[in-house]
Amino acid sequence: MDHEFVLILDFGGQYNQLIARRVRECNVYCEVKPYNKITLDEIRSLSPKGIIFTGGPQSVYGDGAPTVDKGIFELGVPVLGICYGSQLMAHVLGGRVQTCESSEYGKTETEFDTDCELFRIDGLGEKNTVWMSHTDYISDIPRGFKITAHTAHCPVAAMENAEKKLYAVQFHPEVNHTVHGTDMIYNFVRNICQCSGDWTMGNYAQTAIKQLREKIGSGKVLLALSGGVDSSVAAALLSKAVGSQLTCIFVDHGFMRKNEGDEVEAAFRDWDINFIRVNAKAQFMDKLRGVSEPETKRKIIGEEFIRVFERQAKKIGAVDYLAQGTIYPDVIESGSGDAAVIKSHHNVGGLPDYVDFKEIIEPLRMLFKDEVRKLGTELGLSDTLVWRQPFPGPGLAIRIIGEITDEGLEVLQDADLIFREEIAKAGFDRSINQYFAVLTNMRSVGVMGDFRTYDYTLALRAVTTTDFMTAEFARIPYEVLEVCASRIVNEVKNINRVVYDITTKPPATIEWE
């Protein structure tokens, strides 16, 4: 390992990515490994500074329940068990776990022993709120442990064996609802594990560039550049490593936001790479003529992207490596270690069989999205690209309900630009995780001046989320929405009504199509 390292053993917990992000926020490198795909000898060889057990849905005393080799507690490495992980620690070390008489879910008042090193936090106090989610509990602690927190219904909300540096919490410190939860994780990785915090994007960039140069040598690299954050940062990193040996193919299907194709091209104009922009709007529009069903639109755009990419790649000739912007959540969610294959099809839509590549290169494979953004800034990318809003592959084509026309695209691009401008002016462009406009196929009566109109309704959508699996609608102030609506109906043709989508995910999705 080039960095101090904390190992996270995953037992199927819903918050495994969140635990890893919290550790990384402490400037400590960590990796998530499935509990059943790493041996004790392999853990020993990694020399982790600490180990964290995640939560999980099963009961530790059930048949076939996930478990660990008891020897993991004899490595002399600090261990923190969270939820299921805390129960597993108790179970393996001779304690007792049983079903709660009264389960605990959600915010729960907890009493702490602030002498415990995990809880030595200014402002925590002896009572505070944590996030609970459990139906089992530790009823008897193992020998050598002491109880360090409890609730009205959970006698062991936390326990420790300080001598062996073993700590367990029944609640979820990684969740924002646990007051000072991130401080507890900081205390574990920085104070108990004594990690110095050597994980920074500056250090990562230097190490990654060196490793890429060694791997690629004099070979050629091909990258499908969408203009999104991940592929743009991957391009910048590879450019620093191998320069003109990298070729980026940017397929502009014509469904980008206003001026976005030009912005992507301008961003890489002075980089030492071979940048190929393919303006393919006409052929994409031809394929989509008369098509209104959203899934059909997606499939047509995906297939046509492959065809354009294939034709351009063939002109380049033999390629040694295919690069893509896989990031760490993709790897964690795959669980099987097959993320490269999964993402190659997801990102490229199917690898061209004529490209003679040695392997796939994924320089961002171990980074979370927030780390990718920090790396992009470190590498000199503009804020426009680094903070680009999440954008679906089919682009505005699936933000137009019904058939796509040139007129509809122009209307949506203009309206979407106004919405983004006003959100930025109001200072919400980084606190709202995704925001965009949708051109509906619904027309309604309106009045502009002294004239009756019969024009289209535009929907605005803005959400806050941590994982994009669930999302809340953003509470944009009425005065900001009013300015957006006023500008759109006055400056954009064929729009006479603006609505704001206040539906959560679920039941809705973030995108409309």
Backbone torsions as a table, in degrees:
resi	resn	phi	psi	omega
1	MET	NA	135.4	176.9
2	ASP	-83.4	-11.2	-178.0
3	HIS	-132.8	159.8	168.4
4	GLU	-57.6	146.0	-164.7
5	PHE	-137.9	131.5	172.4
6	VAL	-114.7	130.5	-179.6
7	LEU	-95.4	130.8	175.1
8	ILE	-110.7	115.8	178.0
9	LEU	-91.6	122.1	-174.0
10	ASP	-95.2	123.2	177.5
11	PHE	-109.1	25.6	178.4
12	GLY	91.4	18.8	-177.3
13	GLY	-72.4	146.3	-179.0
14	GLN	-74.1	-16.1	-176.3
15	TYR	-108.6	20.1	-174.2
16	ASN	-59.7	-42.0	178.0
17	GLN	-64.3	-36.8	-177.7
18	LEU	-66.4	-38.5	176.1
19	ILE	-59.6	-46.8	-179.1
20	ALA	-61.7	-41.2	179.1
21	ARG	-63.4	-39.9	179.7
22	ARG	-64.2	-38.8	178.0
23	VAL	-65.8	-44.8	179.6
24	ARG	-62.1	-34.2	178.2
25	GLU	-62.9	-20.0	175.9
26	CYS	-87.1	12.0	-177.1
27	ASN	60.5	36.1	177.6
28	VAL	-122.4	128.4	-179.5
29	TYR	-74.4	138.9	177.8
30	CYS	-145.8	160.4	172.7
31	GLU	-136.1	147.5	177.0
32	VAL	-99.8	126.1	179.4
33	LYS	-125.6	134.6	173.1
34	PRO	-59.3	135.7	-175.1
35	TYR	-56.9	-30.6	-174.0
36	ASN	-96.4	10.0	-179.0
37	LYS	-124.5	23.3	174.7
38	ILE	-148.4	132.4	-177.2
39	THR	-92.0	167.0	177.9
40	LEU	-61.3	-40.9	178.6
41	ASP	-62.9	-38.5	178.7
42	GLU	-67.7	-38.6	176.6
43	ILE	-62.6	-44.8	179.7
44	ARG	-59.6	-40.2	-177.7
45	SER	-69.3	-23.8	179.0
46	LEU	-77.5	-16.8	-179.4
47	SER	50.7	54.7	179.7
48	PRO	-67.8	148.2	175.2
49	LYS	-79.7	-20.6	178.8
50	GLY	-163.0	163.0	179.7
51	ILE	-132.8	136.4	176.9
52	ILE	-122.2	131.1	173.8
53	PHE	-95.4	130.9	178.3
54	THR	-83.1	176.6	171.2
55	GLY	-75.0	-177.4	179.6
56	GLY	-174.1	161.8	-172.4
57	PRO	-85.6	-9.3	-171.8
58	GLN	-96.5	175.6	174.9
59	SER	-101.3	132.9	-174.4
60	VAL	-63.0	-23.9	-177.8
61	TYR	-93.6	1.4	-179.3
62	GLY	-79.2	158.6	177.3
63	ASP	-63.0	130.5	177.9
64	GLY	72.4	15.6	-179.8
65	ALA	-65.6	145.5	177.0
66	PRO	-58.0	138.7	-179.5
67	THR	-145.8	-178.3	179.0
68	VAL	-135.7	160.6	173.0
69	ASP	-67.8	128.5	-178.3
70	LYS	-57.6	-24.0	-179.5
71	GLY	-63.7	-16.0	-180.0
72	ILE	-63.7	-25.8	179.8
73	PHE	-85.2	-2.8	179.2
74	GLU	-107.7	8.2	-178.9
75	LEU	-77.2	-11.9	-175.8
76	GLY	78.2	15.4	-178.8
77	VAL	-105.3	133.3	177.3
78	PRO	-58.4	139.8	179.3
79	VAL	-127.8	134.9	173.5
80	LEU	-119.1	119.8	176.1
81	GLY	-100.8	132.6	-179.0
82	ILE	-117.5	124.4	177.4
83	CYS	55.9	-111.1	177.0
84	TYR	-54.7	-37.8	179.8
85	GLY	-61.4	-33.7	177.5
86	SER	-70.8	-41.1	178.5
87	GLN	-66.0	-37.4	179.0
88	LEU	-64.2	-42.3	178.1
89	MET	-58.9	-47.0	179.5
90	ALA	-62.7	-44.8	-176.3
91	HIS	-63.6	-47.2	-176.4
92	VAL	-69.0	-32.6	-175.7
93	LEU	-93.8	11.3	171.8
94	GLY	102.3	4.8	175.4
95	GLY	-82.0	-169.1	-177.8
96	ARG	-131.5	136.3	177.9
97	VAL	-124.2	134.5	178.8
98	GLN	-146.4	173.7	-177.1
99	THR	-72.7	138.8	179.0
100	CYS	-69.8	144.1	169.4
101	GLU	-73.3	-30.9	178.2
102	SER	-137.7	107.3	-178.4
103	SER	-65.9	157.6	178.7
104	GLU	-122.5	125.4	176.7
105	TYR	-136.1	135.1	177.0
106	GLY	90.1	-160.8	-176.2
107	LYS	-67.5	129.0	-175.0
108	THR	-137.6	130.4	177.2
109	GLU	-72.0	133.5	-173.9
110	THR	-133.0	142.6	175.7
111	GLU	-102.5	132.9	-173.3
112	PHE	-114.5	149.4	166.7
113	ASP	-94.9	101.0	-173.8
114	THR	-76.1	1.5	170.9
115	ASP	-77.3	-20.1	176.9
116	CYS	-66.0	131.6	-175.7
117	GLU	-59.4	-30.1	179.4
118	LEU	-63.7	-29.7	-173.1
119	PHE	-109.4	15.4	176.1
120	ARG	-81.0	82.8	-172.1
121	ILE	-135.1	126.9	176.6
122	ASP	-61.7	126.8	176.7
123	GLY	94.0	-10.8	-179.8
124	LEU	-69.4	-46.8	-179.8
125	GLY	71.9	179.6	-179.0
126	GLU	-81.6	-16.7	175.8
127	LYS	-132.0	135.0	175.8
128	ASN	-163.4	-179.6	-173.2
129	THR	-102.6	135.6	175.6
130	VAL	-127.3	168.9	177.5
131	TRP	-103.8	114.2	-179.4
132	MET	-104.1	150.4	175.3
133	SER	-160.8	79.6	-175.6
134	HIS	-154.6	150.6	174.5
135	THR	-115.0	-14.4	172.9
136	ASP	-107.4	163.4	176.8
137	TYR	-152.1	161.4	176.6
138	ILE	-82.2	115.5	-179.7
139	SER	-94.5	-28.9	176.7
140	ASP	-134.8	129.1	-177.9
141	ILE	-86.1	154.3	178.4
142	PRO	-67.4	160.0	177.0
143	ARG	-60.1	139.3	179.2
144	GLY	91.9	-7.8	-179.9
145	PHE	-99.5	160.2	171.8
146	LYS	-133.5	149.3	178.4
147	ILE	-77.0	133.1	-177.7
148	THR	-121.1	-2.4	174.5
149	ALA	-162.5	151.1	176.7
150	HIS	-153.5	161.3	175.1
151	THR	-124.4	-178.1	-179.4
152	ALA	-63.1	-29.7	-176.3
153	HIS	-116.9	-3.3	-176.9
154	CYS	-128.3	103.0	-176.3
155	PRO	-67.4	-22.6	179.1
156	VAL	-125.8	79.8	174.9
157	ALA	-78.3	-18.6	174.0
158	ALA	-161.2	152.6	177.0
159	MET	-150.0	162.9	179.9
160	GLU	-149.5	150.7	162.1
161	ASN	-120.6	89.3	-172.2
162	ALA	-61.9	-33.3	-179.1
163	GLU	-62.0	-41.8	179.9
164	LYS	-94.6	1.7	179.9
165	LYS	58.3	46.6	176.6
166	LEU	-111.4	125.4	-175.3
167	TYR	-131.5	145.4	-179.6
168	ALA	-143.3	137.3	176.0
169	VAL	-130.8	131.7	179.0
170	GLN	-75.1	-25.0	-178.2
171	PHE	-89.3	-178.1	-176.5
172	HIS	-112.1	96.9	179.7
173	PRO	-69.7	-19.8	-177.6
174	GLU	-74.6	-16.1	-177.9
175	VAL	-88.2	138.2	-175.5
176	ASN	-58.6	-27.5	-177.9
177	HIS	-67.2	-19.0	175.0
178	THR	-81.1	114.1	-177.9
179	VAL	-64.3	127.3	-178.7
180	HIS	64.1	21.1	178.6
181	GLY	-61.8	-40.8	179.4
182	THR	-66.0	-30.5	176.6
183	ASP	-68.0	-34.1	177.5
184	MET	-65.0	-42.6	178.0
185	ILE	-65.8	-40.0	176.4
186	TYR	-59.1	-46.2	179.4
187	ASN	-58.7	-39.1	-178.9
188	PHE	-67.7	-53.2	-172.5
189	VAL	-77.7	-33.1	-175.8
190	ARG	-93.7	-35.1	-176.6
191	ASN	-98.3	-51.4	-178.1
192	ILE	-73.1	-46.7	178.3
193	CYS	-80.4	-14.4	179.0
194	GLN	59.3	40.1	172.6
195	CYS	-77.9	138.7	-176.3
196	SER	-84.2	-17.3	-178.6
197	GLY	86.2	54.2	-176.3
198	ASP	-95.5	10.1	-178.0
199	TRP	-95.3	102.5	177.5
200	THR	-132.2	158.1	-179.6
201	MET	-70.2	-26.6	174.4
202	GLY	-64.4	-46.2	177.5
203	ASN	-65.2	-40.7	-179.4
204	TYR	-62.2	-44.3	-178.8
205	ALA	-58.6	-46.4	-179.7
206	GLN	-61.1	-44.9	-179.0
207	THR	-66.7	-44.2	-177.7
208	ALA	-64.5	-41.8	179.5
209	ILE	-61.5	-43.6	178.3
210	LYS	-62.2	-44.8	-179.1
211	GLN	-66.6	-38.8	179.1
212	LEU	-65.1	-40.6	178.6
213	ARG	-62.1	-41.9	-179.7
214	GLU	-66.1	-40.8	-178.0
215	LYS	-70.7	-47.3	-172.0
216	ILE	-78.8	-33.7	-178.8
217	GLY	58.8	-122.5	179.5
218	SER	-100.8	12.1	-176.3
219	GLY	-72.7	168.7	177.5
220	LYS	-100.8	144.2	-179.4
221	VAL	-124.8	136.9	178.1
222	LEU	-116.9	131.7	179.7
223	LEU	-130.7	128.5	172.0
224	ALA	-82.6	109.4	-174.2
225	LEU	-98.6	114.0	-179.5
226	SER	-88.5	-19.9	-172.8
227	GLY	93.5	-3.9	175.2
228	GLY	-73.9	171.8	-175.5
229	VAL	-59.9	-50.0	-173.0
230	ASP	-64.1	-50.2	-177.7
231	SER	-68.9	-32.0	179.1
232	SER	-68.1	-42.7	178.8
233	VAL	-68.7	-38.3	175.7
234	ALA	-60.2	-41.5	178.6
235	ALA	-63.4	-43.4	-179.4
236	ALA	-63.9	-41.2	-179.5
237	LEU	-66.6	-44.7	179.3
238	LEU	-66.4	-34.0	177.5
239	SER	-62.2	-43.1	177.9
240	LYS	-63.1	-31.9	-175.4
241	ALA	-82.6	-47.8	-171.0
242	VAL	-128.7	1.5	172.9
243	GLY	54.3	-124.4	-172.5
244	SER	-69.6	-4.9	174.0
245	GLN	-73.8	-10.5	179.9
246	LEU	-97.7	133.2	171.7
247	THR	-118.8	125.2	177.6
248	CYS	-108.7	126.1	177.0
249	ILE	-105.9	115.1	179.2
250	PHE	-105.3	104.7	179.4
251	VAL	-88.2	107.4	178.9
252	ASP	-92.9	101.4	-176.7
253	HIS	-81.3	-0.9	177.7
254	GLY	91.3	-0.2	-176.9
255	PHE	-110.0	23.8	175.5
256	MET	-77.5	166.7	174.6
257	ARG	-71.7	168.1	-172.4
258	LYS	-57.0	127.6	177.7
259	ASN	68.3	3.7	-171.5
260	GLU	-69.6	-37.2	177.6
261	GLY	-59.4	-43.4	178.2
262	ASP	-65.2	-37.2	-180.0
263	GLU	-65.7	-40.8	178.3
264	VAL	-63.2	-46.4	-179.9
265	GLU	-62.4	-43.1	-179.4
266	ALA	-63.9	-35.2	-177.7
267	ALA	-62.7	-30.2	-176.2
268	PHE	-109.6	8.9	-176.4
269	ARG	-60.8	-38.1	-175.4
270	ASP	-99.4	6.4	178.2
271	TRP	-82.3	150.2	-178.9
272	ASP	-82.9	66.9	178.2
273	ILE	-139.1	164.2	171.3
274	ASN	-90.6	107.9	-176.3
275	PHE	-107.0	122.1	179.4
276	ILE	-117.8	116.3	174.5
277	ARG	-101.2	126.7	178.9
278	VAL	-110.5	109.3	177.5
279	ASN	-84.5	100.7	-170.2
280	ALA	-117.0	21.8	-175.6
281	LYS	-57.4	-43.9	-174.9
282	ALA	-58.6	-44.7	-177.6
283	GLN	-73.0	-31.2	176.1
284	PHE	-68.8	-44.2	179.3
285	MET	-62.7	-37.6	179.0
286	ASP	-62.7	-41.1	179.5
287	LYS	-67.7	-27.5	-173.6
288	LEU	-97.6	2.9	-177.5
289	ARG	-59.6	124.2	177.5
290	GLY	83.3	0.2	-177.0
291	VAL	-95.4	129.7	179.5
292	SER	-126.1	-19.3	-178.0
293	GLU	-71.4	126.2	-171.2
294	PRO	-61.2	-42.6	-178.2
295	GLU	-67.5	-35.2	176.7
296	THR	-65.2	-40.4	177.1
297	LYS	-59.4	-46.2	179.8
298	ARG	-57.7	-47.4	-176.3
299	LYS	-65.6	-39.9	179.3
300	ILE	-64.3	-45.4	-179.0
301	ILE	-65.1	-42.2	179.2
302	GLY	-61.5	-45.1	-178.7
303	GLU	-67.6	-41.9	-179.2
304	GLU	-66.3	-34.9	175.6
305	PHE	-58.0	-44.7	179.7
306	ILE	-60.5	-45.0	-177.8
307	ARG	-61.4	-43.8	179.5
308	VAL	-65.1	-44.5	180.0
309	PHE	-60.9	-42.8	-179.7
310	GLU	-61.2	-45.8	-178.0
311	ARG	-62.9	-40.3	179.7
312	GLN	-71.1	-39.9	-179.2
313	ALA	-64.9	-34.6	-179.0
314	LYS	-63.7	-32.4	179.5
315	LYS	-67.8	-27.1	-177.5
316	ILE	-73.0	-34.9	-177.0
317	GLY	96.9	-161.0	-175.7
318	ALA	-59.8	134.2	178.7
319	VAL	-123.5	136.0	-177.9
320	ASP	-83.7	-39.1	-174.4
321	TYR	-133.6	142.7	171.1
322	LEU	-107.8	124.3	-178.4
323	ALA	-105.8	149.8	176.2
324	GLN	-153.4	165.4	-170.9
325	GLY	-95.5	40.0	174.7
326	THR	-57.0	134.4	176.5
327	ILE	-119.0	172.6	-167.7
328	TYR	-62.1	-37.4	177.0
329	PRO	-56.7	-34.4	176.8
330	ASP	-63.2	-40.1	-178.7
331	VAL	-67.5	-46.4	-178.7
332	ILE	-62.3	-44.4	-176.4
333	GLU	-67.6	-28.7	178.2
334	SER	-68.2	-38.5	175.9
335	GLY	68.5	-21.7	-171.2
336	SER	-101.2	-6.7	-176.3
337	GLY	82.1	7.8	-179.5
338	ASP	-99.2	20.1	-172.5
339	ALA	-59.8	-32.7	-178.1
340	ALA	-60.7	-45.2	-179.6
341	VAL	-66.8	-44.8	-178.8
342	ILE	-60.1	-47.6	-174.7
343	LYS	-74.8	-27.8	178.6
344	SER	-62.1	-40.9	178.4
345	HIS	-72.5	-36.4	-179.4
346	HIS	-68.5	-44.1	-174.9
347	ASN	-79.0	-40.8	-173.3
348	VAL	-103.1	-20.7	179.6
349	GLY	84.9	15.2	-177.0
350	GLY	123.9	122.0	-175.5
351	LEU	-74.1	131.8	177.1
352	PRO	-58.2	126.7	-173.1
353	ASP	-73.8	-12.8	-179.8
354	TYR	-88.8	-11.2	-179.0
355	VAL	-77.1	116.0	-175.1
356	ASP	-86.5	79.6	-176.4
357	PHE	-104.7	147.1	178.3
358	LYS	-77.0	-40.8	-179.9
359	GLU	-167.1	173.2	176.2
360	ILE	-92.3	135.7	177.1
361	ILE	-107.9	127.9	-179.3
362	GLU	-128.5	83.2	-172.4
363	PRO	-69.6	-12.7	-179.1
364	LEU	-108.8	13.1	-170.8
365	ARG	-56.5	-28.7	-176.4
366	MET	-105.1	15.5	-176.4
367	LEU	-112.7	144.5	170.5
368	PHE	-84.0	164.8	-175.4
369	LYS	-57.6	-41.9	-179.2
370	ASP	-65.3	-32.7	177.3
371	GLU	-71.4	-35.9	177.2
372	VAL	-61.1	-42.2	178.6
373	ARG	-63.4	-43.3	178.4
374	LYS	-62.2	-40.2	179.2
375	LEU	-64.7	-40.8	178.6
376	GLY	-59.1	-42.4	177.0
377	THR	-64.3	-42.2	178.4
378	GLU	-59.4	-34.9	-176.7
379	LEU	-87.2	-2.9	174.7
380	GLY	95.5	11.8	176.9
381	LEU	-71.9	151.2	-179.2
382	SER	-70.9	155.4	176.1
383	ASP	-59.3	-30.5	-179.9
384	THR	-57.8	-42.0	179.5
385	LEU	-82.6	-43.0	-175.8
386	VAL	-61.8	-37.3	-177.2
387	TRP	-106.2	23.5	177.1
388	ARG	-59.4	137.3	178.8
389	GLN	-65.8	145.8	173.9
390	PRO	-53.3	135.6	-172.0
391	PHE	-138.4	125.0	-178.4
392	PRO	-66.9	150.2	179.5
393	GLY	-52.1	-44.9	179.0
394	PRO	-72.6	-5.8	175.0
395	GLY	64.2	-142.2	-176.2
396	LEU	-68.2	-10.6	179.7
397	ALA	-61.4	-28.5	177.9
398	ILE	-104.2	14.1	170.2
399	ARG	-112.2	9.4	170.1
400	ILE	-113.9	115.0	-179.0
401	ILE	-76.7	124.2	-178.7
402	GLY	94.4	-158.7	-175.8
403	GLU	-67.9	144.4	179.8
404	ILE	-91.3	129.5	175.8
405	THR	-128.0	161.6	176.9
406	ASP	-60.2	-40.4	-179.2
407	GLU	-65.1	-42.6	179.2
408	GLY	-62.8	-41.3	178.4
409	LEU	-61.6	-43.7	-178.9
410	GLU	-64.0	-43.5	179.0
411	VAL	-60.2	-48.0	-177.3
412	LEU	-66.3	-41.6	179.0
413	GLN	-60.0	-43.2	-179.1
414	ASP	-66.6	-44.5	-178.2
415	ALA	-67.6	-42.2	-179.7
416	ASP	-63.0	-38.0	178.7
417	LEU	-63.4	-42.9	179.1
418	ILE	-61.6	-45.5	-180.0
419	PHE	-59.5	-45.1	-179.3
420	ARG	-66.8	-37.9	178.1
421	GLU	-62.3	-44.8	-176.6
422	GLU	-71.8	-34.8	175.8
423	ILE	-64.0	-41.0	178.3
424	ALA	-65.9	-42.5	178.9
425	LYS	-60.4	-36.2	-178.6
426	ALA	-79.6	-6.6	177.0
427	GLY	82.1	20.1	-178.4
428	PHE	-103.9	5.2	-170.9
429	ASP	-67.1	-17.9	177.5
430	ARG	-110.6	-14.7	178.4
431	SER	-89.5	-24.7	174.1
432	ILE	-90.9	126.0	-170.8
433	ASN	-76.9	-29.0	175.7
434	GLN	-156.2	135.8	179.0
435	TYR	-151.0	139.2	-174.6
436	PHE	-166.3	170.9	177.7
437	ALA	-109.3	151.6	177.7
438	VAL	-128.0	128.4	175.8
439	LEU	-91.1	110.9	-179.1
440	THR	-82.3	169.0	176.0
441	ASN	-100.9	18.3	-179.6
442	MET	-96.7	130.5	178.0
443	ARG	-112.3	149.0	179.7
444	SER	-147.7	163.8	-179.0
445	VAL	-79.2	140.3	176.1
446	GLY	-145.0	179.5	176.8
447	VAL	-138.5	129.1	178.4
448	MET	-131.1	116.6	-171.1
449	GLY	69.3	-128.7	177.7
450	ASP	-104.4	15.6	-173.1
451	PHE	-113.9	143.4	173.7
452	ARG	-77.1	137.5	175.1
453	THR	-121.6	157.7	175.3
454	TYR	-139.9	85.4	-170.5
455	ASP	-129.8	-173.2	-169.7
456	TYR	-87.1	155.8	175.3
457	THR	-97.5	131.2	176.5
458	LEU	-106.4	133.3	177.4
459	ALA	-105.3	138.2	173.8
460	LEU	-106.2	139.2	-177.9
461	ARG	-132.6	131.1	177.3
462	ALA	-147.8	133.0	-176.1
463	VAL	-135.1	155.1	169.8
464	THR	-115.7	138.1	-176.4
465	THR	-162.7	158.1	174.0
466	THR	-105.3	-25.1	-173.6
467	ASP	-132.5	-3.8	-178.5
468	PHE	65.4	3.0	173.1
469	MET	-82.8	-35.5	171.3
470	THR	-129.2	157.0	-178.2
471	ALA	-156.5	147.1	173.4
472	GLU	-106.9	147.3	174.1
473	PHE	-70.2	142.2	-178.2
474	ALA	-73.1	134.4	179.5
475	ARG	-83.2	71.4	179.3
476	ILE	-72.3	130.9	179.4
477	PRO	-55.9	144.4	-178.4
478	TYR	-56.8	-38.0	-177.0
479	GLU	-65.3	-31.3	176.7
480	VAL	-71.9	-43.6	177.6
481	LEU	-62.3	-36.8	179.8
482	GLU	-63.4	-43.1	178.0
483	VAL	-63.4	-43.1	178.7
484	CYS	-58.2	-49.9	-177.8
485	ALA	-62.9	-43.2	-178.4
486	SER	-62.7	-46.9	179.9
487	ARG	-63.2	-42.7	-175.6
488	ILE	-64.1	-47.9	-177.1
489	VAL	-70.8	-24.7	180.0
490	ASN	-88.9	-27.6	-173.8
491	GLU	-107.3	-15.9	-175.9
492	VAL	-113.7	127.8	-177.9
493	LYS	-71.5	150.8	173.8
494	ASN	70.8	13.9	174.7
495	ILE	-118.6	124.5	177.0
496	ASN	-125.8	5.0	-179.8
497	ARG	-151.5	135.2	178.7
498	VAL	-124.5	130.4	177.8
499	VAL	-122.5	156.2	179.5
500	TYR	-116.6	126.6	-176.9
501	ASP	-81.0	116.2	-178.9
502	ILE	-112.7	32.7	179.5
503	THR	-93.8	137.4	177.0
504	THR	-83.1	167.5	170.7
505	LYS	-114.6	121.7	-12.8
506	PRO	-70.5	170.7	10.5
507	PRO	-83.7	-20.8	-179.6
508	ALA	-82.7	166.4	167.3
509	THR	-94.9	171.2	178.8
510	ILE	-71.0	-52.3	174.7
511	GLU	-76.2	158.4	179.5
512	TRP	-86.1	-25.8	178.3
513	GLU	-124.6	NA	NA
